[in-house]
C-alpha cells in the first residue's frame, strides 16, 4: 500500500499538481486562475536572483498583467503561456504584486 501511495505522489508531482515550487527555492511557479494568483504568497531568499514563472490559466480574469512597483515590473501575462519574471530583492521584507486593476494581489516574502 505504501508503494502505491508513493507512486501516486510521485505521479502527481510529475503531472504538475504541485505548482508552487520548481526545485529551486528562488524559482517559483504561480498560476492565474478565476480566484487570482495561486499561490498568492511565496517566500524567497534575499540577495539572490528570483524567477517567478507565471501562467495565466483563465480568460475570465482581469489579471492579464502582473505589476510589482517596488521592482519596477509591469509584465503582460498572455493566456496559457508561462512568463518568467526575474528580479533580485536586495533585502528582507515583503514585495506586493497585483493585477493592473488591483483586484487580485499577492506578495513575495523575502527572507
Biopython code that builds the backbone (N, CA, C, O; Angstrom):
import numpy as np
from Bio.PDB.StructureBuilder import StructureBuilder

atoms = [
    (1, "UNK", "N", (0.813, -1.187, 0.000)),
    (1, "UNK", "CA", (0.000, 0.000, 0.000)),
    (1, "UNK", "C", (0.861, 1.258, 0.000)),
    (1, "UNK", "O", (0.567, 2.215, -0.717)),
    (2, "UNK", "N", (1.938, 1.259, 0.812)),
    (2, "UNK", "CA", (2.823, 2.424, 0.836)),
    (2, "UNK", "C", (3.440, 2.692, -0.527)),
    (2, "UNK", "O", (3.566, 3.840, -0.954)),
    (3, "UNK", "N", (3.826, 1.608, -1.209)),
    (3, "UNK", "CA", (4.434, 1.757, -2.529)),
    (3, "UNK", "C", (3.455, 2.422, -3.493)),
    (3, "UNK", "O", (3.856, 3.259, -4.301)),
    (4, "UNK", "N", (2.195, 2.061, -3.414)),
    (4, "UNK", "CA", (1.171, 2.663, -4.278)),
    (4, "UNK", "C", (1.011, 4.143, -3.957)),
    (4, "UNK", "O", (0.936, 4.972, -4.864)),
    (5, "UNK", "N", (0.960, 4.478, -2.669)),
    (5, "UNK", "CA", (0.813, 5.876, -2.282)),
    (5, "UNK", "C", (2.007, 6.698, -2.735)),
    (5, "UNK", "O", (1.831, 7.808, -3.238)),
    (6, "UNK", "N", (3.222, 6.180, -2.567)),
    (6, "UNK", "CA", (4.408, 6.898, -3.022)),
    (6, "UNK", "C", (4.392, 7.062, -4.535)),
    (6, "UNK", "O", (4.779, 8.112, -5.048)),
    (7, "UNK", "N", (3.950, 6.039, -5.251)),
    (7, "UNK", "CA", (3.867, 6.123, -6.710)),
    (7, "UNK", "C", (2.874, 7.189, -7.136)),
    (7, "UNK", "O", (3.135, 7.950, -8.068)),
    (8, "UNK", "N", (1.728, 7.248, -6.454)),
    (8, "UNK", "CA", (0.731, 8.267, -6.770)),
    (8, "UNK", "C", (1.252, 9.664, -6.465)),
    (8, "UNK", "O", (1.010, 10.595, -7.233)),
    (9, "UNK", "N", (1.964, 9.824, -5.353)),
    (9, "UNK", "CA", (2.535, 11.123, -5.009)),
    (9, "UNK", "C", (3.562, 11.552, -6.053)),
    (9, "UNK", "O", (3.578, 12.711, -6.467)),
    (10, "UNK", "N", (4.408, 10.637, -6.477)),
    (10, "UNK", "CA", (5.406, 10.954, -7.498)),
    (10, "UNK", "C", (4.734, 11.316, -8.821)),
    (10, "UNK", "O", (5.159, 12.250, -9.501)),
    (11, "UNK", "N", (3.695, 10.585, -9.182)),
    (11, "UNK", "CA", (2.950, 10.873, -10.409)),
    (11, "UNK", "C", (2.307, 12.253, -10.342)),
    (11, "UNK", "O", (2.311, 12.984, -11.333)),
    (12, "UNK", "N", (1.756, 12.618, -9.189)),
    (12, "UNK", "CA", (1.132, 13.935, -9.031)),
    (12, "UNK", "C", (2.161, 15.042, -9.213)),
    (12, "UNK", "O", (1.863, 16.067, -9.826)),
    (13, "UNK", "N", (3.364, 14.849, -8.690)),
    (13, "UNK", "CA", (4.410, 15.855, -8.849)),
    (13, "UNK", "C", (4.821, 15.998, -10.310)),
    (13, "UNK", "O", (4.987, 17.112, -10.806)),
    (14, "UNK", "N", (4.984, 14.860, -11.000)),
    (14, "UNK", "CA", (5.367, 14.893, -12.399)),
    (14, "UNK", "C", (4.266, 15.521, -13.244)),
    (14, "UNK", "O", (4.556, 16.214, -14.219)),
    (15, "UNK", "N", (3.009, 15.288, -12.882)),
    (15, "UNK", "CA", (1.880, 15.809, -13.654)),
    (15, "UNK", "C", (1.626, 17.283, -13.393)),
    (15, "UNK", "O", (0.756, 17.880, -14.027)),
    (16, "UNK", "N", (2.360, 17.872, -12.482)),
    (16, "UNK", "CA", (2.214, 19.296, -12.242)),
    (16, "UNK", "C", (1.171, 19.649, -11.201)),
    (16, "UNK", "O", (0.692, 20.783, -11.182)),
    (17, "UNK", "N", (0.810, 18.732, -10.347)),
    (17, "UNK", "CA", (-0.176, 19.012, -9.311)),
    (17, "UNK", "C", (0.427, 19.807, -8.157)),
    (17, "UNK", "O", (-0.307, 20.250, -7.274)),
    (18, "UNK", "N", (1.727, 19.995, -8.144)),
    (18, "UNK", "CA", (2.393, 20.784, -7.113)),
    (18, "UNK", "C", (3.052, 21.977, -7.803)),
    (18, "UNK", "O", (4.252, 21.942, -8.075)),
    (19, "UNK", "N", (2.277, 23.048, -8.094)),
    (19, "UNK", "CA", (2.792, 24.141, -8.896)),
    (19, "UNK", "C", (3.640, 25.155, -8.137)),
    (19, "UNK", "O", (4.218, 26.042, -8.764)),
    (20, "UNK", "N", (3.734, 25.059, -6.835)),
    (20, "UNK", "CA", (4.356, 26.134, -6.065)),
    (20, "UNK", "C", (5.861, 26.187, -6.231)),
    (20, "UNK", "O", (6.401, 27.248, -6.548)),
    (21, "UNK", "N", (6.541, 25.105, -6.033)),
    (21, "UNK", "CA", (7.999, 25.107, -6.088)),
    (21, "UNK", "C", (8.476, 24.308, -7.294)),
    (21, "UNK", "O", (7.828, 23.350, -7.714)),
    (22, "UNK", "N", (9.610, 24.712, -7.842)),
    (22, "UNK", "CA", (10.149, 24.058, -9.018)),
    (22, "UNK", "C", (11.478, 23.369, -8.730)),
    (22, "UNK", "O", (12.170, 22.983, -9.672)),
    (23, "UNK", "N", (11.858, 23.202, -7.474)),
    (23, "UNK", "CA", (13.122, 22.592, -7.107)),
    (23, "UNK", "C", (14.130, 23.619, -6.633)),
    (23, "UNK", "O", (14.917, 23.336, -5.731)),
    (24, "UNK", "N", (14.122, 24.792, -7.216)),
    (24, "UNK", "CA", (14.980, 25.909, -6.821)),
    (24, "UNK", "C", (14.119, 26.828, -5.955)),
    (24, "UNK", "O", (13.081, 27.300, -6.419)),
    (25, "UNK", "N", (14.524, 27.096, -4.703)),
    (25, "UNK", "CA", (13.674, 27.902, -3.824)),
    (25, "UNK", "C", (13.455, 29.330, -4.315)),
    (25, "UNK", "O", (12.535, 29.998, -3.843)),
    (26, "UNK", "N", (14.266, 29.814, -5.240)),
    (26, "UNK", "CA", (14.069, 31.164, -5.766)),
    (26, "UNK", "C", (13.494, 31.142, -7.183)),
    (26, "UNK", "O", (13.546, 32.148, -7.890)),
    (27, "UNK", "N", (12.950, 30.003, -7.596)),
    (27, "UNK", "CA", (12.221, 29.869, -8.857)),
    (27, "UNK", "C", (10.853, 29.306, -8.476)),
    (27, "UNK", "O", (10.737, 28.156, -8.054)),
    (28, "UNK", "N", (9.825, 30.132, -8.630)),
    (28, "UNK", "CA", (8.507, 29.789, -8.100)),
    (28, "UNK", "C", (7.457, 29.886, -9.193)),
    (28, "UNK", "O", (7.407, 30.871, -9.930)),
    (29, "UNK", "N", (6.616, 28.862, -9.297)),
    (29, "UNK", "CA", (5.517, 28.856, -10.258)),
    (29, "UNK", "C", (4.273, 29.452, -9.614)),
    (29, "UNK", "O", (3.911, 29.106, -8.489)),
    (30, "UNK", "N", (3.625, 30.351, -10.346)),
    (30, "UNK", "CA", (2.379, 30.970, -9.896)),
    (30, "UNK", "C", (1.372, 30.842, -11.035)),
    (30, "UNK", "O", (1.692, 31.134, -12.188)),
    (31, "UNK", "N", (0.171, 30.411, -10.714)),
    (31, "UNK", "CA", (-0.898, 30.323, -11.706)),
    (31, "UNK", "C", (-1.883, 31.455, -11.487)),
    (31, "UNK", "O", (-2.146, 31.853, -10.352)),
    (32, "UNK", "N", (-2.427, 31.972, -12.582)),
    (32, "UNK", "CA", (-3.520, 32.933, -12.503)),
    (32, "UNK", "C", (-4.786, 32.160, -12.828)),
    (32, "UNK", "O", (-4.941, 31.633, -13.930)),
    (33, "UNK", "N", (-5.697, 32.096, -11.848)),
    (33, "UNK", "CA", (-6.951, 31.361, -12.002)),
    (33, "UNK", "C", (-8.124, 32.316, -11.771)),
    (33, "UNK", "O", (-7.929, 33.515, -11.572)),
    (34, "UNK", "N", (-9.322, 31.780, -11.801)),
    (34, "UNK", "CA", (-10.509, 32.596, -11.501)),
    (34, "UNK", "C", (-10.425, 33.209, -10.105)),
    (34, "UNK", "O", (-11.033, 34.246, -9.838)),
    (35, "UNK", "N", (-9.672, 32.564, -9.219)),
    (35, "UNK", "CA", (-9.543, 33.044, -7.837)),
    (35, "UNK", "C", (-8.397, 34.039, -7.669)),
    (35, "UNK", "O", (-8.231, 34.594, -6.583)),
    (36, "UNK", "N", (-7.611, 34.278, -8.703)),
    (36, "UNK", "CA", (-6.483, 35.204, -8.608)),
    (36, "UNK", "C", (-5.153, 34.502, -8.759)),
    (36, "UNK", "O", (-5.041, 33.507, -9.477)),
    (37, "UNK", "N", (-4.148, 35.022, -8.081)),
    (37, "UNK", "CA", (-2.802, 34.448, -8.136)),
    (37, "UNK", "C", (-2.729, 33.292, -7.144)),
    (37, "UNK", "O", (-3.081, 33.447, -5.974)),
    (38, "UNK", "N", (-2.267, 32.120, -7.620)),
    (38, "UNK", "CA", (-2.167, 30.943, -6.752)),
    (38, "UNK", "C", (-0.797, 30.320, -6.903)),
    (38, "UNK", "O", (-0.449, 29.905, -8.009)),
    (39, "UNK", "N", (-0.009, 30.233, -5.863)),
    (39, "UNK", "CA", (-0.281, 30.753, -4.528)),
    (39, "UNK", "C", (-0.163, 32.278, -4.532)),
    (39, "UNK", "O", (0.514, 32.863, -5.378)),
    (40, "UNK", "N", (-0.825, 32.892, -3.585)),
    (40, "UNK", "CA", (-0.790, 34.352, -3.508)),
    (40, "UNK", "C", (0.364, 34.849, -2.637)),
    (40, "UNK", "O", (0.675, 36.040, -2.643)),
    (41, "UNK", "N", (0.989, 33.962, -1.902)),
    (41, "UNK", "CA", (2.154, 34.317, -1.089)),
    (41, "UNK", "C", (3.257, 33.305, -1.337)),
    (41, "UNK", "O", (3.042, 32.097, -1.239)),
    (42, "UNK", "N", (4.440, 33.809, -1.661)),
    (42, "UNK", "CA", (5.593, 32.941, -1.866)),
    (42, "UNK", "C", (6.769, 33.499, -1.062)),
    (42, "UNK", "O", (6.810, 34.691, -0.757)),
    (43, "UNK", "N", (7.708, 32.643, -0.726)),
    (43, "UNK", "CA", (8.863, 33.041, 0.073)),
    (43, "UNK", "C", (10.136, 32.730, -0.700)),
    (43, "UNK", "O", (10.294, 31.640, -1.249)),
    (44, "UNK", "N", (11.051, 33.713, -0.736)),
    (44, "UNK", "CA", (12.324, 33.568, -1.442)),
    (44, "UNK", "C", (13.458, 34.098, -0.564)),
    (44, "UNK", "O", (13.220, 34.712, 0.475)),
    (45, "UNK", "N", (14.685, 33.852, -0.998)),
    (45, "UNK", "CA", (15.863, 34.310, -0.254)),
    (45, "UNK", "C", (16.295, 35.696, -0.727)),
    (45, "UNK", "O", (16.263, 36.000, -1.919)),
    (46, "UNK", "N", (16.694, 36.517, 0.217)),
    (46, "UNK", "CA", (17.172, 37.874, -0.086)),
    (46, "UNK", "C", (18.531, 37.821, -0.782)),
    (46, "UNK", "O", (19.339, 36.928, -0.525)),
    (47, "UNK", "N", (18.771, 38.788, -1.665)),
    (47, "UNK", "CA", (20.060, 38.926, -2.306)),
    (47, "UNK", "C", (20.361, 37.930, -3.402)),
    (47, "UNK", "O", (21.463, 37.935, -3.950)),
    (48, "UNK", "N", (19.405, 37.070, -3.738)),
    (48, "UNK", "CA", (19.607, 36.067, -4.784)),
    (48, "UNK", "C", (18.582, 36.293, -5.891)),
    (48, "UNK", "O", (17.455, 36.708, -5.619)),
    (49, "UNK", "N", (18.967, 36.024, -7.134)),
    (49, "UNK", "CA", (18.019, 36.200, -8.234)),
    (49, "UNK", "C", (16.765, 35.337, -8.042)),
    (49, "UNK", "O", (16.844, 34.176, -7.640)),
    (50, "UNK", "N", (15.610, 35.937, -8.340)),
    (50, "UNK", "CA", (14.312, 35.269, -8.227)),
    (50, "UNK", "C", (13.699, 35.179, -9.612)),
    (50, "UNK", "O", (13.793, 36.117, -10.404)),
    (51, "UNK", "N", (13.071, 34.047, -9.903)),
    (51, "UNK", "CA", (12.302, 33.918, -11.131)),
    (51, "UNK", "C", (10.902, 33.460, -10.757)),
    (51, "UNK", "O", (10.719, 32.367, -10.222)),
    (52, "UNK", "N", (9.914, 34.303, -11.043)),
    (52, "UNK", "CA", (8.512, 33.906, -10.912)),
    (52, "UNK", "C", (8.078, 33.413, -12.282)),
    (52, "UNK", "O", (8.203, 34.134, -13.271)),
    (53, "UNK", "N", (7.569, 32.189, -12.346)),
    (53, "UNK", "CA", (7.068, 31.645, -13.602)),
    (53, "UNK", "C", (5.549, 31.700, -13.500)),
    (53, "UNK", "O", (4.926, 30.865, -12.844)),
    (54, "UNK", "N", (4.963, 32.699, -14.162)),
    (54, "UNK", "CA", (3.536, 32.977, -14.027)),
    (54, "UNK", "C", (2.804, 32.517, -15.278)),
    (54, "UNK", "O", (3.162, 32.887, -16.396)),
    (55, "UNK", "N", (1.759, 31.693, -15.072)),
    (55, "UNK", "CA", (0.963, 31.189, -16.186)),
    (55, "UNK", "C", (-0.492, 31.533, -15.952)),
    (55, "UNK", "O", (-1.088, 31.112, -14.961)),
    (56, "UNK", "N", (-1.066, 32.305, -16.873)),
    (56, "UNK", "CA", (-2.498, 32.640, -16.783)),
    (56, "UNK", "C", (-3.280, 31.480, -17.359)),
    (56, "UNK", "O", (-3.137, 31.146, -18.536)),
    (57, "UNK", "N", (-4.119, 30.857, -16.516)),
    (57, "UNK", "CA", (-4.872, 29.663, -16.894)),
    (57, "UNK", "C", (-6.351, 29.929, -17.139)),
    (57, "UNK", "O", (-7.123, 28.990, -17.333)),
    (58, "UNK", "N", (-6.748, 31.178, -17.131)),
    (58, "UNK", "CA", (-8.147, 31.517, -17.355)),
    (58, "UNK", "C", (-8.240, 32.795, -18.176)),
    (58, "UNK", "O", (-7.358, 33.652, -18.130)),
    (59, "UNK", "N", (-9.319, 32.899, -18.922)),
    (59, "UNK", "CA", (-9.602, 34.145, -19.637)),
    (59, "UNK", "C", (-10.627, 34.967, -18.867)),
    (59, "UNK", "O", (-10.907, 36.110, -19.230)),
    (60, "UNK", "N", (-11.183, 34.396, -17.812)),
    (60, "UNK", "CA", (-12.210, 35.050, -17.003)),
    (60, "UNK", "C", (-11.575, 35.792, -15.830)),
    (60, "UNK", "O", (-11.912, 35.534, -14.674)),
    (61, "UNK", "N", (-10.660, 36.708, -16.123)),
    (61, "UNK", "CA", (-9.957, 37.442, -15.076)),
    (61, "UNK", "C", (-9.459, 38.775, -15.619)),
    (61, "UNK", "O", (-9.229, 38.935, -16.818)),
    (62, "UNK", "N", (-9.301, 39.713, -14.717)),
    (62, "UNK", "CA", (-8.669, 40.982, -15.097)),
    (62, "UNK", "C", (-7.163, 40.897, -14.915)),
    (62, "UNK", "O", (-6.445, 41.831, -15.272)),
    (63, "UNK", "N", (-6.674, 39.790, -14.364)),
    (63, "UNK", "CA", (-5.238, 39.627, -14.091)),
    (63, "UNK", "C", (-4.498, 39.205, -15.362)),
    (63, "UNK", "O", (-3.983, 38.091, -15.462)),
    (64, "UNK", "N", (-4.460, 40.117, -16.321)),
    (64, "UNK", "CA", (-3.731, 39.869, -17.562)),
    (64, "UNK", "C", (-2.342, 40.504, -17.527)),
    (64, "UNK", "O", (-1.595, 40.447, -18.504)),
    (65, "UNK", "N", (-2.011, 41.106, -16.391)),
    (65, "UNK", "CA", (-0.691, 41.683, -16.152)),
    (65, "UNK", "C", (-0.300, 41.428, -14.703)),
    (65, "UNK", "O", (-1.161, 41.257, -13.840)),
    (66, "UNK", "N", (0.996, 41.403, -14.444)),
    (66, "UNK", "CA", (1.490, 41.368, -13.078)),
    (66, "UNK", "C", (2.314, 42.635, -12.885)),
    (66, "UNK", "O", (3.255, 42.905, -13.632)),
    (67, "UNK", "N", (1.938, 43.406, -11.862)),
    (67, "UNK", "CA", (2.625, 44.652, -11.566)),
    (67, "UNK", "C", (3.223, 44.567, -10.167)),
    (67, "UNK", "O", (2.531, 44.255, -9.198)),
    (68, "UNK", "N", (4.535, 44.853, -10.078)),
    (68, "UNK", "CA", (5.235, 44.891, -8.801)),
    (68, "UNK", "C", (6.034, 46.193, -8.768)),
    (68, "UNK", "O", (7.191, 46.225, -9.187)),
    (69, "UNK", "N", (5.411, 47.277, -8.268)),
    (69, "UNK", "CA", (6.056, 48.593, -8.315)),
    (69, "UNK", "C", (7.438, 48.647, -7.665)),
    (69, "UNK", "O", (8.328, 49.322, -8.182)),
    (70, "UNK", "N", (7.634, 47.957, -6.554)),
    (70, "UNK", "CA", (8.913, 48.030, -5.838)),
    (70, "UNK", "C", (10.084, 47.516, -6.681)),
    (70, "UNK", "O", (11.235, 47.883, -6.447)),
    (71, "UNK", "N", (9.776, 46.664, -7.663)),
    (71, "UNK", "CA", (10.825, 46.121, -8.534)),
    (71, "UNK", "C", (10.713, 46.664, -9.958)),
    (71, "UNK", "O", (11.411, 46.197, -10.859)),
    (72, "UNK", "N", (9.831, 47.656, -10.165)),
    (72, "UNK", "CA", (9.619, 48.270, -11.484)),
    (72, "UNK", "C", (9.212, 47.226, -12.531)),
    (72, "UNK", "O", (9.703, 47.229, -13.660)),
    (73, "UNK", "N", (8.300, 46.333, -12.123)),
    (73, "UNK", "CA", (7.838, 45.268, -13.007)),
    (73, "UNK", "C", (6.411, 45.561, -13.441)),
    (73, "UNK", "O", (5.544, 45.849, -12.617)),
    (74, "UNK", "N", (6.180, 45.484, -14.744)),
    (74, "UNK", "CA", (4.847, 45.563, -15.335)),
    (74, "UNK", "C", (4.865, 44.600, -16.510)),
    (74, "UNK", "O", (5.268, 44.962, -17.616)),
    (75, "UNK", "N", (4.420, 43.356, -16.260)),
    (75, "UNK", "CA", (4.567, 42.275, -17.231)),
    (75, "UNK", "C", (3.208, 41.764, -17.696)),
    (75, "UNK", "O", (2.370, 41.401, -16.871)),
    (76, "UNK", "N", (2.985, 41.732, -18.996)),
    (76, "UNK", "CA", (1.748, 41.152, -19.518)),
    (76, "UNK", "C", (1.806, 39.636, -19.365)),
    (76, "UNK", "O", (2.879, 39.033, -19.393)),
    (77, "UNK", "N", (0.629, 39.034, -19.203)),
    (77, "UNK", "CA", (0.512, 37.591, -18.996)),
    (77, "UNK", "C", (-0.393, 37.000, -20.061)),
    (77, "UNK", "O", (-1.602, 36.904, -19.848)),
    (78, "UNK", "N", (0.157, 36.601, -21.204)),
    (78, "UNK", "CA", (-0.673, 36.007, -22.241)),
    (78, "UNK", "C", (-1.275, 34.682, -21.769)),
    (78, "UNK", "O", (-0.646, 33.947, -21.009)),
    (79, "UNK", "N", (-2.477, 34.385, -22.214)),
    (79, "UNK", "CA", (-3.183, 33.177, -21.791)),
    (79, "UNK", "C", (-2.400, 31.919, -22.178)),
    (79, "UNK", "O", (-1.972, 31.760, -23.321)),
    (80, "UNK", "N", (-2.224, 31.023, -21.187)),
    (80, "UNK", "CA", (-1.633, 29.714, -21.424)),
    (80, "UNK", "C", (-0.131, 29.682, -21.652)),
    (80, "UNK", "O", (0.417, 28.616, -21.932)),
    (81, "UNK", "N", (0.543, 30.802, -21.542)),
    (81, "UNK", "CA", (1.981, 30.842, -21.785)),
    (81, "UNK", "C", (2.732, 31.186, -20.507)),
    (81, "UNK", "O", (2.482, 32.241, -19.924)),
    (82, "UNK", "N", (3.642, 30.331, -20.053)),
    (82, "UNK", "CA", (4.444, 30.668, -18.876)),
    (82, "UNK", "C", (5.312, 31.886, -19.163)),
    (82, "UNK", "O", (5.982, 31.952, -20.193)),
    (83, "UNK", "N", (5.295, 32.840, -18.253)),
    (83, "UNK", "CA", (6.091, 34.059, -18.381)),
    (83, "UNK", "C", (7.072, 34.100, -17.219)),
    (83, "UNK", "O", (6.668, 34.015, -16.059)),
    (84, "UNK", "N", (8.353, 34.230, -17.524)),
    (84, "UNK", "CA", (9.371, 34.308, -16.480)),
    (84, "UNK", "C", (9.620, 35.765, -16.125)),
    (84, "UNK", "O", (9.963, 36.577, -16.983)),
    (85, "UNK", "N", (9.446, 36.081, -14.859)),
    (85, "UNK", "CA", (9.670, 37.425, -14.344)),
    (85, "UNK", "C", (10.854, 37.338, -13.387)),
    (85, "UNK", "O", (10.786, 36.663, -12.359)),
    (86, "UNK", "N", (11.946, 38.031, -13.737)),
    (86, "UNK", "CA", (13.186, 37.932, -12.959)),
    (86, "UNK", "C", (13.488, 39.249, -12.241)),
    (86, "UNK", "O", (13.310, 40.337, -12.788)),
    (87, "UNK", "N", (13.951, 39.109, -11.000)),
    (87, "UNK", "CA", (14.401, 40.265, -10.226)),
    (87, "UNK", "C", (15.254, 39.758, -9.073)),
    (87, "UNK", "O", (15.251, 38.565, -8.767)),
    (88, "UNK", "N", (15.977, 40.661, -8.441)),
    (88, "UNK", "CA", (16.804, 40.303, -7.283)),
    (88, "UNK", "C", (16.425, 41.216, -6.125)),
    (88, "UNK", "O", (16.742, 42.405, -6.149)),
    (89, "UNK", "N", (15.747, 40.675, -5.106)),
    (89, "UNK", "CA", (15.401, 41.502, -3.940)),
    (89, "UNK", "C", (16.651, 41.795, -3.120)),
    (89, "UNK", "O", (17.443, 40.899, -2.830)),
    (90, "UNK", "N", (16.813, 43.055, -2.755)),
    (90, "UNK", "CA", (18.047, 43.457, -2.065)),
    (90, "UNK", "C", (18.101, 43.048, -0.599)),
    (90, "UNK", "O", (19.182, 42.790, -0.068)),
    (91, "UNK", "N", (16.955, 42.986, 0.056)),
    (91, "UNK", "CA", (16.959, 42.652, 1.473)),
    (91, "UNK", "C", (15.634, 42.085, 1.921)),
    (91, "UNK", "O", (14.691, 42.018, 1.132)),
    (92, "UNK", "N", (15.545, 41.672, 3.181)),
    (92, "UNK", "CA", (14.315, 41.081, 3.704)),
    (92, "UNK", "C", (13.146, 42.068, 3.664)),
    (92, "UNK", "O", (13.333, 43.284, 3.708)),
    (93, "UNK", "N", (11.950, 41.513, 3.582)),
    (93, "UNK", "CA", (10.728, 42.325, 3.576)),
    (93, "UNK", "C", (9.650, 41.663, 2.756)),
    (93, "UNK", "O", (9.716, 40.469, 2.463)),
    (94, "UNK", "N", (8.660, 42.444, 2.391)),
    (94, "UNK", "CA", (7.558, 41.952, 1.573)),
    (94, "UNK", "C", (7.431, 42.799, 0.317)),
    (94, "UNK", "O", (7.489, 44.027, 0.373)),
    (95, "UNK", "N", (7.258, 42.130, -0.811)),
    (95, "UNK", "CA", (7.050, 42.798, -2.091)),
    (95, "UNK", "C", (5.649, 42.445, -2.575)),
    (95, "UNK", "O", (5.345, 41.281, -2.832)),
    (96, "UNK", "N", (4.807, 43.454, -2.696)),
    (96, "UNK", "CA", (3.423, 43.235, -3.132)),
    (96, "UNK", "C", (3.369, 43.248, -4.650)),
    (96, "UNK", "O", (4.048, 44.038, -5.306)),
    (97, "UNK", "N", (2.538, 42.346, -5.205)),
    (97, "UNK", "CA", (2.260, 42.374, -6.637)),
    (97, "UNK", "C", (0.751, 42.291, -6.819)),
    (97, "UNK", "O", (0.033, 41.831, -5.931)),
    (98, "UNK", "N", (0.278, 42.742, -7.978)),
    (98, "UNK", "CA", (-1.157, 42.774, -8.239)),
    (98, "UNK", "C", (-1.418, 42.795, -9.737)),
    (98, "UNK", "O", (-0.502, 42.946, -10.545)),
    (99, "UNK", "N", (-2.689, 42.641, -10.086)),
    (99, "UNK", "CA", (-3.106, 42.851, -11.469)),
    (99, "UNK", "C", (-3.188, 44.361, -11.703)),
    (99, "UNK", "O", (-3.097, 45.140, -10.754)),
    (100, "UNK", "N", (-3.358, 44.770, -12.942)),
    (100, "UNK", "CA", (-3.382, 46.193, -13.273)),
    (100, "UNK", "C", (-4.539, 46.937, -12.609)),
    (100, "UNK", "O", (-4.431, 48.134, -12.341)),
    (101, "UNK", "N", (-5.645, 46.240, -12.343)),
    (101, "UNK", "CA", (-6.797, 46.873, -11.704)),
    (101, "UNK", "C", (-6.722, 46.797, -10.185)),
    (101, "UNK", "O", (-7.578, 47.353, -9.495)),
    (102, "UNK", "N", (-5.710, 46.118, -9.657)),
    (102, "UNK", "CA", (-5.501, 45.936, -8.219)),
    (102, "UNK", "C", (-6.645, 45.166, -7.549)),
    (102, "UNK", "O", (-6.914, 45.351, -6.362)),
    (103, "UNK", "N", (-7.310, 44.308, -8.316)),
    (103, "UNK", "CA", (-8.378, 43.471, -7.754)),
    (103, "UNK", "C", (-7.828, 42.168, -7.184)),
    (103, "UNK", "O", (-8.351, 41.647, -6.199)),
    (104, "UNK", "N", (-6.773, 41.643, -7.805)),
    (104, "UNK", "CA", (-6.113, 40.429, -7.334)),
    (104, "UNK", "C", (-4.687, 40.797, -6.976)),
    (104, "UNK", "O", (-4.019, 41.524, -7.710)),
    (105, "UNK", "N", (-4.227, 40.293, -5.848)),
    (105, "UNK", "CA", (-2.869, 40.633, -5.427)),
    (105, "UNK", "C", (-2.216, 39.460, -4.708)),
    (105, "UNK", "O", (-2.850, 38.448, -4.409)),
    (106, "UNK", "N", (-0.941, 39.632, -4.444)),
    (106, "UNK", "CA", (-0.187, 38.641, -3.712)),
    (106, "UNK", "C", (1.062, 39.304, -3.149)),
    (106, "UNK", "O", (1.243, 40.516, -3.260)),
    (107, "UNK", "N", (1.915, 38.489, -2.546)),
    (107, "UNK", "CA", (3.159, 39.054, -2.019)),
    (107, "UNK", "C", (4.279, 38.031, -2.074)),
    (107, "UNK", "O", (4.072, 36.820, -1.996)),
    (108, "UNK", "N", (5.474, 38.581, -2.213)),
    (108, "UNK", "CA", (6.693, 37.805, -2.148)),
    (108, "UNK", "C", (7.344, 38.163, -0.822)),
    (108, "UNK", "O", (7.717, 39.314, -0.593)),
    (109, "UNK", "N", (7.478, 37.177, 0.044)),
    (109, "UNK", "CA", (8.158, 37.384, 1.318)),
    (109, "UNK", "C", (9.621, 37.073, 1.111)),
    (109, "UNK", "O", (9.983, 35.969, 0.704)),
    (110, "UNK", "N", (10.458, 38.051, 1.392)),
    (110, "UNK", "CA", (11.904, 37.919, 1.185)),
    (110, "UNK", "C", (12.551, 37.745, 2.552)),
    (110, "UNK", "O", (12.381, 38.582, 3.438)),
    (111, "UNK", "N", (13.288, 36.659, 2.717)),
    (111, "UNK", "CA", (13.969, 36.352, 3.992)),
    (111, "UNK", "C", (15.454, 36.307, 3.812)),
    (111, "UNK", "O", (16.186, 36.064, 4.772)),
]
sb = StructureBuilder()
sb.init_structure("model")
sb.init_model(0)
sb.init_chain("A")
sb.init_seg("    ")
for serial, (resi, resn, name, xyz) in enumerate(atoms, 1):
    if name == "N":
        sb.init_residue(resn, " ", resi, " ")
    sb.init_atom(name, np.array(xyz, "f"), 0.0, 1.0, " ", f" {name:<3s}", serial, name[0])
structure = sb.get_structure()
